[in-house]
């Protein structure tokens, strides 16, 4: 089962050049940015469910990444770990 991603929904407006999120953006209860201005992105370091990166899809992970017991990552597109 995949986790829930909570995001704010915005509608584009003519002349608007920036967006301010008033609520924290989280995935499975973990904050996605750990600083006030969204510069430092956070991510977990262990993959706990199997995942497929589809063809024609770019994916990126940062830091040390471990794949949990019984889990797999199938890469059909491109996955970069930086």
C-alpha positions as CSV (number, residue, x, y, z in Angstrom):
1,X,0.0,0.0,0.0
2,X,1.3,3.4,-0.9
3,X,1.3,6.3,1.6
4,X,-0.8,9.4,1.3
5,X,0.6,12.6,0.1
6,X,-1.0,15.8,1.4
7,X,-0.5,18.9,-0.7
8,X,-2.2,22.3,-1.0
9,X,-4.1,22.9,-4.2
10,X,-3.6,26.1,-6.0
11,X,-5.2,27.7,-9.1
12,X,-3.0,29.7,-11.4
13,X,-3.8,33.4,-11.5
14,X,-2.6,36.0,-14.1
15,X,0.3,38.0,-12.8
16,X,1.0,35.7,-9.9
17,X,4.7,34.8,-9.8
18,X,5.0,33.0,-6.4
19,X,3.1,30.7,-4.2
20,X,2.9,30.7,-0.4
21,X,1.9,27.5,1.3
22,X,0.2,28.1,4.6
23,X,0.2,24.5,5.8
24,X,3.1,22.2,6.0
25,X,3.6,19.8,3.1
26,X,4.0,16.2,4.4
27,X,4.2,12.7,3.1
28,X,3.2,9.9,5.5
29,X,3.5,12.3,8.4
30,X,7.0,13.5,7.5
31,X,7.6,17.1,6.7
32,X,9.0,17.6,3.2
33,X,11.0,20.7,4.0
34,X,12.7,21.2,7.3
35,X,13.4,24.9,7.0
36,X,11.0,27.8,7.0
37,X,11.6,28.8,3.3
38,X,11.5,25.4,1.6
39,X,15.2,25.3,0.7
40,X,16.2,22.1,2.7
41,X,14.2,19.2,1.4
42,X,13.8,16.2,3.6
43,X,13.3,12.5,2.7
44,X,13.4,9.2,4.5
45,X,16.4,6.9,3.9
46,X,14.6,3.6,3.6
47,X,12.1,2.4,1.0
48,X,9.5,0.4,2.9
49,X,7.2,-0.6,0.0
50,X,7.9,-1.8,-3.5
51,X,7.8,0.8,-6.2
52,X,8.0,1.1,-10.0
53,X,9.6,4.1,-11.8
54,X,7.7,4.0,-15.1
55,X,9.3,4.5,-18.5
56,X,9.7,8.1,-19.5
57,X,9.7,9.1,-15.8
58,X,12.6,10.9,-14.0
59,X,12.9,10.1,-10.3
60,X,15.4,11.4,-7.8
61,X,16.4,10.5,-4.2
62,X,19.0,12.1,-2.0
63,X,21.4,10.7,0.5
64,X,21.9,7.1,1.5
65,X,18.9,5.0,0.3
66,X,18.2,1.5,1.6
67,X,15.6,-0.8,0.2
68,X,13.7,-2.6,3.0
69,X,13.4,-6.3,3.4
70,X,10.9,-7.8,0.9
71,X,10.7,-4.6,-1.0
72,X,12.0,-3.8,-4.5
73,X,12.4,-0.8,-6.8
74,X,11.8,-1.6,-10.5
75,X,13.4,1.1,-12.7
76,X,11.9,1.4,-16.2
77,X,12.7,5.1,-16.5
78,X,15.5,7.0,-14.9
79,X,16.4,7.1,-11.2
80,X,19.2,9.3,-9.8
81,X,20.4,9.1,-6.3
82,X,22.4,12.2,-5.3
